[in-house]
Amino acid sequence: MGFPVSLRIDDPVAAEETGDAVFAWLRAVDARFSPFKADSEVSRHGRGELSADELSADLVHVLDICERYRAATGGAFDVRLPGRGLDPCAVVKGWSVQRAAELLTSAGLRRFCLNAGGDVVVSGGPWRVGVRHPAFADRLCAVLDLTDAAVATSARYERGDHIIDGRTGRPVTGVDSLTVVARTLTEADTVATAAFALGAEGVDWAAAQEGCEVFAVLPGGRVLRSAGFPTADAAAA
């Protein structure tokens, strides 16, 4: 899926096959939904080889989420950008990792941390989760105290100006990083990307989403955060 995934389970009894099922699910999602694999369901649909009636229930669900956020952002968040083809990765990552976490809870596990490229789902707790400083890879700008929650960050520091405002077709440069805490990683990851696509106005938009708290760093180092953002210990910026 293009990012490292780690799983920590703190339950006293955890079957090895439970962790195996998590990684098998994520590999299957990558094969089915990657826009970088020519034979994936997403690529075939993007090329018009699969009609809407031929899509799997999972892809229909993902595309429904994509459309919901496209409408909610007035088109700033859009998985069908001109010249890029269909790319629902902004939803697939959070959705698939959340589903993986649900595999763990369905197996009876109560305390675990699933980290997918820096986007995290935790069960039990409290867990301490660091938010990377957008300008310094070896520093944190916040430390969160989380129990039964998810956190995701959209930022410019790893992949450059890769998030496009669908309204203008141009990369978003008005935000350096934007972190969202929500009940599920499906929500946290999608809201973080959608809010980033909105630019600086996306901070208030994200904070207004039900169950979401937001922390953003703007160019120049200005920090904006919602009142309920669960900071345990802020590091010096």
Phi, psi and omega in degrees: 000002176087010178209153179285146177233130177232150182226126173243127178243123181256001175295143182296330179234118180217121180290138181300326183292341177294313176296322178299322181295325178298311183287329175295320178298314182294323176294322179294321178298317179300317181293324185275324193245359181289127175284355181264358177251119187299332184262008180288160178299320179297314181295318180295321177292320179298329179274359179085013181277341178237125177281169180302327181288344183261359184281152175292157178299325180296315181291323175301317179298314180299315181293329175296319177297316179303314182292323179301316182281331173299314180294320184292335181256010181064026178095357179296318175267117184211125181268004179236062181284141178304134178084353183246343183075184181285123180218089181270021184304327182298335176261320186300320183300303182297318180298314184291321180289324174297318178297323177297319177298324179291332173298322180292314180293326177294334178277002177095003180283141185241339181226110179203164175227120179247116186244118181242096179058033179095348173265132197230138168243130177237147174234144187073196177145189006282152174246144173262125181234125181272146173253118184295139174293130184292340182259340185227114186294338183261014180231156176251148174255350176197154172235129185258151175247106189237141172224124180050062184205178179222152179220137180220147179233133168252135187204169180262349193286334181269315188243013180071204183277072187262347180268124186256135171282111183296342179285330185245338185078009182250153177297147179274126180236003184274001178223138175271316176207150181217120184246135180235134171253132180212180181288328180229158178285335173304312180289311186301313184290316181291317179296320180299315180291317180297318179294319178299319180298333178283347184080205184302328179293343181290341180296309178295323179298314180296318181295336180276350179285138185302129176077008183252140171238148190225147176222124183228145173244123181263161176307137184094352176094002178294135182248133174237138178213151176280158188298328183264010181299124192279065180284128177268321184198105182285133174273158179295134180281000000 
